[in-house]
Amino acid sequence: MTSRPSRSKEIIQQLIENSSTFRDKTEYAQDKYIKKKKKKYESTVTILKPTCRILALMYHGREPGKICHLRYDMLAQMLTLANIHAGSKVLVFETCAGLVLGAVMERMGGYGSVIQMYPGGGPVRAGVESFGFPAHFHDTLHDFPICHVNALLAGTLDTSAKDPNTDATQPDVAAEEMAPQPTTQRRDSLEDPSMDTNVSSECGDQERERGKDTKAELKRAKQEEKRKRLAAAAARLEGRNADGLVIASRFHPCPVLMSLLRFLAPSRPFVVYSQYKEPLVDCFTKLKEQGGTVNLRLTDTWLRHYQVLPNRTHPVLLMSGGGGYLLSGTTVATEQSPPATSAPDPSQEPAPKRLKTTES
């Protein structure tokens, strides 16, 4: 959609005619001059469907701190290294305003399940809302607080527990029945005019009590809904058969990675993003010491844009200094050796060799 195309063309044509040096310029310089003037005087608005690449470019260009300076090429590598595809079960822990989570959901196409592990009081999904996914996409999304991971691994997480403040917030039915009825108060007020102020104050108190009861009911409903979501996510995690793990956060990834790796099935990929190299070096060393992973790689991507035009192809002078680092690998099943104190099984011992006798 272009605003006033004829007017902008007239302005550009007038500038060309009034320019004393335009005819002396080369063909390439004239094209550059016209493009520069079009950019200044022509207002063009193009409406595009939001995609992972467009949102990554927008966030990185305007607010890179919100997405931990995650570049769009690094995001594409994360989706490839984690083998994100439709029908898989993926664990995502990120503090990039929901951009990584939205990219995973877009790649899966509404099939499979995504479990978002979030810190704090609730998940952040501002970037997910920008994608404009259909309703059935959100049915595949689950959330689980990272603070409950250790309890889930230890088997001590109780998803059926009720809020201890529930009984305290329930209305007292007996007290309401014993309270004076407003009809009797009105009869008394007709006999005694001084009771009008007391009746109005008691009515105000009753309205406030009803408001408190309504807020308490809404709070209990939200807590029950949150408990159901927690139970559903815990049921999906208890199988420990996730197909992939994606981590991109501002926190140190080592403790999170070591805990969430236990939810992956054998021979499944994982990828960790960090803006700095040192946290990933710690993760690399820890994984080497612990075992259970193969094909560990710590990589850095170098990106530079090129201008591609006839006889004018060259790299752009300005480029991104760095897009962060990636740690990727694959989980494997580890065999548990028998304890050293156990006695050997006699049935598994080799049979003694027969000695040859020499005939005299």
C-alpha positions in Angstrom: 0.0 0.0 0.0 1.6 3.2 -1.2 0.5 6.7 -0.1 0.3 9.3 -2.8 2.5 7.6 -5.5 1.9 10.3 -8.1 2.9 13.1 -5.7 6.1 11.3 -4.6 7.1 10.6 -8.2 6.6 14.3 -9.0 8.8 15.3 -6.1 11.6 12.9 -7.2 11.3 14.0 -10.8 11.5 17.7 -9.8 14.6 16.9 -7.7 16.3 15.2 -10.6 15.6 18.1 -12.9 16.9 20.7 -10.5 20.0 18.7 -9.7 23.1 20.1 -11.5 25.2 17.0 -11.0 22.7 14.2 -11.7 23.6 14.0 -15.4 27.3 13.9 -14.6 26.8 10.8 -12.3 27.4 7.3 -13.4 24.6 4.9 -14.0 25.1 3.2 -10.6 25.3 6.6 -8.8 22.1 7.7 -10.5 20.3 4.5 -9.3 21.6 5.1 -5.8 20.5 8.7 -5.8 16.9 7.7 -7.0 16.7 5.0 -4.3 17.8 7.4 -1.6 15.1 9.9 -2.6 12.4 7.2 -2.9 13.2 6.0 0.6 12.8 9.6 1.8 9.7 10.7 0.0 7.8 7.5 -0.7 5.8 6.0 2.2 5.3 2.2 1.7 3.5 0.0 4.2 3.6 -3.8 3.7 1.5 -6.0 5.9 3.2 -9.4 6.5 2.1 -12.5 8.4 4.2 -12.8 11.6 6.8 -15.5 11.3 9.7 -16.7 13.4 12.3 -14.9 11.2 10.4 -11.6 11.2 9.9 -11.5 14.9 13.5 -12.5 15.6 14.7 -9.7 13.4 12.3 -7.2 15.0 13.4 -8.2 18.6 17.1 -8.2 17.7 16.9 -4.9 16.0 14.8 -3.0 18.6 15.1 -4.8 22.0 18.0 -7.4 21.8 18.3 -7.4 25.6 14.8 -9.0 26.0 15.8 -12.0 23.9 19.4 -12.4 25.4 20.8 -11.0 22.1 19.7 -14.1 20.3 20.2 -13.7 16.6 17.8 -15.2 14.0 20.5 -17.5 12.5 21.3 -18.9 16.0 17.6 -19.5 16.5 17.4 -21.5 13.3 20.3 -23.6 14.3 18.7 -24.3 17.7 15.6 -25.6 16.0 17.7 -27.8 13.7 20.0 -29.2 16.4 17.1 -30.0 18.7 15.3 -31.9 15.8 12.1 -30.0 16.3 9.3 -31.6 14.2 5.6 -32.3 14.4 4.4 -35.0 16.8 7.4 -34.7 19.2 7.5 -33.9 22.9 9.8 -30.9 23.6 11.0 -29.3 26.8 11.7 -25.6 26.6 13.3 -23.4 29.2 13.8 -19.8 28.0 13.7 -16.2 29.2 13.5 -14.6 25.7 10.0 -13.2 26.0 8.5 -16.3 24.5 10.3 -16.0 21.2 12.0 -19.4 21.4 8.8 -21.0 22.6 6.9 -19.5 19.7 9.5 -20.7 17.2 9.2 -24.3 18.5 5.4 -24.2 18.3 5.6 -22.8 14.8 7.9 -25.6 13.7 5.7 -28.3 15.2 2.6 -27.0 13.5 0.2 -27.7 16.3 1.0 -31.4 16.6 2.8 -33.0 19.6 3.3 -31.3 22.9 5.5 -28.5 24.3 6.2 -28.2 28.0 7.5 -24.8 29.0 9.6 -24.9 32.2 9.4 -21.4 33.6 11.0 -19.6 36.6 9.2 -17.2 38.9 5.4 -16.9 39.5 4.2 -17.6 35.9 5.2 -18.2 32.3 6.1 -15.2 30.0 4.5 -15.6 26.6 4.5 -12.1 25.0 6.3 -13.4 22.0 4.0 -16.4 21.6 1.0 -14.0 21.4 2.7 -12.1 18.6 2.6 -15.2 16.3 -1.2 -15.3 16.3 -1.5 -19.1 16.5 -4.9 -20.8 16.2 -6.6 -22.1 19.3 -5.6 -25.7 18.8 -1.9 -24.7 18.9 -2.4 -23.6 22.5 -3.9 -27.0 23.4 -0.5 -28.5 22.9 1.2 -26.1 25.2 1.8 -27.0 28.9 3.7 -25.2 31.6 5.6 -26.5 34.7 7.5 -24.4 37.3 11.2 -25.1 37.4 11.1 -24.9 41.2 9.2 -28.2 41.3 11.5 -30.2 39.2 13.6 -31.7 42.1 10.4 -32.7 43.9 9.1 -34.4 40.7 12.4 -36.3 40.2 12.3 -37.4 43.9 8.7 -38.5 43.6 7.5 -36.1 46.4 5.5 -33.7 44.3 1.8 -33.7 45.5 -0.4 -32.3 42.7 -3.6 -33.2 44.6 -2.9 -31.0 47.6 -5.3 -28.2 48.3 -4.5 -24.7 49.4 -4.3 -24.5 53.2 -6.0 -21.1 53.1 -9.1 -22.5 51.4 -11.0 -23.3 54.6 -10.1 -20.0 56.1 -11.5 -18.1 53.1 -14.8 -20.0 52.9 -17.9 -18.1 54.1 -19.2 -18.9 57.5 -22.8 -20.1 56.8 -23.7 -20.4 60.5 -22.6 -16.8 61.2 -24.7 -15.6 58.2 -27.8 -17.4 59.6 -27.3 -15.9 63.0 -26.8 -12.4 61.6 -29.8 -10.1 61.9 -32.0 -9.9 58.8 -32.4 -6.5 57.1 -36.2 -6.7 57.2 -36.3 -6.6 61.0 -33.8 -3.8 60.9 -36.0 -1.8 58.6 -39.0 -2.3 61.0 -36.9 -1.1 63.9 -35.7 1.9 61.8 -39.3 3.0 61.2 -39.9 3.0 64.9 -36.6 4.7 65.7 -35.2 7.3 63.1 -31.8 7.1 64.8 -31.3 3.5 63.4 -31.1 4.7 59.8 -27.3 5.3 60.0 -26.8 1.9 61.5 -28.8 0.2 58.8 -26.8 1.9 56.0 -23.5 1.0 57.6 -24.5 -2.6 58.1 -25.6 -2.8 54.4 -22.2 -1.4 53.4 -20.5 -4.1 55.5 -22.6 -6.8 53.9 -21.7 -5.6 50.4 -18.0 -5.6 51.3 -18.4 -9.1 52.7 -20.0 -10.3 49.4 -17.2 -8.7 47.5 -14.6 -10.5 49.6 -16.5 -13.8 49.1 -16.5 -13.3 45.3 -12.8 -12.5 45.3 -12.1 -15.6 47.4 -14.1 -17.8 45.0 -12.2 -16.4 42.0 -9.0 -17.0 43.8 -9.9 -20.6 44.5 -11.0 -21.2 40.9 -7.6 -19.9 39.6 -5.7 -22.0 42.1 -7.7 -25.1 41.1 -7.1 -24.4 37.4 -3.4 -23.9 38.1 -3.3 -27.2 40.1 -4.9 -29.0 37.1 -2.3 -27.6 34.7 0.5 -28.6 37.1 -0.9 -32.2 37.4 -1.2 -32.5 33.6 2.3 -31.3 33.0 3.7 -33.5 35.7 1.9 -36.6 34.2 3.7 -35.9 30.9 7.1 -35.5 32.5 6.9 -38.6 34.7 7.4 -40.8 31.7 10.8 -39.3 31.1 10.5 -39.8 27.4 10.8 -36.3 26.0 12.2 -36.0 22.4 14.1 -32.8 22.8 15.4 -30.1 25.1 15.9 -26.4 24.3 17.4 -24.0 26.9 18.0 -20.3 26.2 18.0 -18.1 29.3 19.8 -15.4 31.2 20.5 -17.7 34.1 23.5 -20.0 34.4 22.3 -23.1 32.4 24.4 -25.8 34.2 22.0 -26.7 37.1 18.9 -26.5 34.8 20.5 -28.6 32.1 21.6 -31.4 34.6 18.1 -31.6 36.0 16.1 -31.5 32.7 18.4 -34.0 31.0 16.9 -36.7 33.2 13.5 -36.2 31.5 14.9 -37.0 28.0 14.7 -40.5 26.5 18.0 -42.1 25.2 19.3 -41.0 21.8 17.5 -37.6 22.0 19.1 -34.2 21.1 19.5 -31.2 23.3 20.7 -27.6 22.7 21.7 -24.8 25.1 22.1 -21.2 24.1 24.1 -18.6 26.0 25.2 -15.1 25.2 28.6 -15.9 26.8 31.0 -18.8 26.3 32.0 -19.5 29.9 28.7 -20.9 31.2 28.6 -23.4 28.3 32.2 -24.4 29.0 31.1 -25.3 32.6 28.2 -27.3 31.1 30.6 -29.1 28.7 33.0 -30.0 31.5 30.2 -31.2 33.7 28.6 -33.4 31.0 32.0 -34.9 30.2 32.5 -35.8 33.9 29.0 -37.2 34.4 28.6 -39.1 31.2 25.4 -40.1 29.5 25.9 -37.8 26.5 27.8 -38.0 23.2 28.6 -35.7 20.3 29.0 -32.7 22.5 29.8 -29.6 20.5 30.3 -26.0 21.5 29.9 -23.7 18.5 29.9 -20.1 17.5 28.4 -18.7 14.3 29.8 -15.9 12.2 27.2 -13.9 10.2 27.8 -11.2 7.6 25.4 -9.8 5.0 26.3 -9.3 1.4 25.0 -6.9 -1.2 24.2 -8.8 -4.3 23.8 -6.5 -7.3 25.1 -6.7 -10.9 28.8 -5.9 -10.8 28.4 -4.6 -7.3 28.5 -7.7 -5.0 30.4 -7.1 -1.9 30.0 -7.7 1.9 28.2 -5.0 3.9 30.5 -2.9 5.9 28.4 -3.1 9.1 27.9 -6.5 10.6 26.9 -8.2 13.9 29.8 -8.7 16.3 28.5 -11.9 17.8 25.4 -13.9 18.1 26.1 -16.0 21.2 27.2 -19.7 21.6 25.5 -23.1 21.3 26.1 -26.3 23.2 24.5 -29.3 21.6 24.7 -33.1 22.2 22.8 -36.4 22.3 21.7 -38.4 25.3 22.6 -42.1 25.6 21.6 -44.8 28.0 24.1 -45.6 30.7 24.6 -49.1 32.0 24.7 -49.4 35.8 27.5 -51.7 36.9 26.8 -54.1 39.7 28.0 -53.1 43.2 31.6 -54.2 44.1 30.5 -55.9 47.3 28.2 -58.4 45.6 29.6 -62.0 45.4 30.1 -63.5 42.0 27.6 -66.0 40.7 29.1 -69.5 40.7 26.9 -70.5 37.8 28.6 -67.9 35.5 32.1 -69.1 36.3 33.9 -70.8 33.4 34.3 -74.6 33.7 37.8 -75.7 34.8 40.0 -77.1 32.0 40.9 -80.8 32.0 44.5 -81.6 32.5 46.1 -83.8 29.9 47.8 -87.0 31.2 50.9 -88.3 29.6 51.0 -92.1 29.0 54.1 -93.8 30.3 
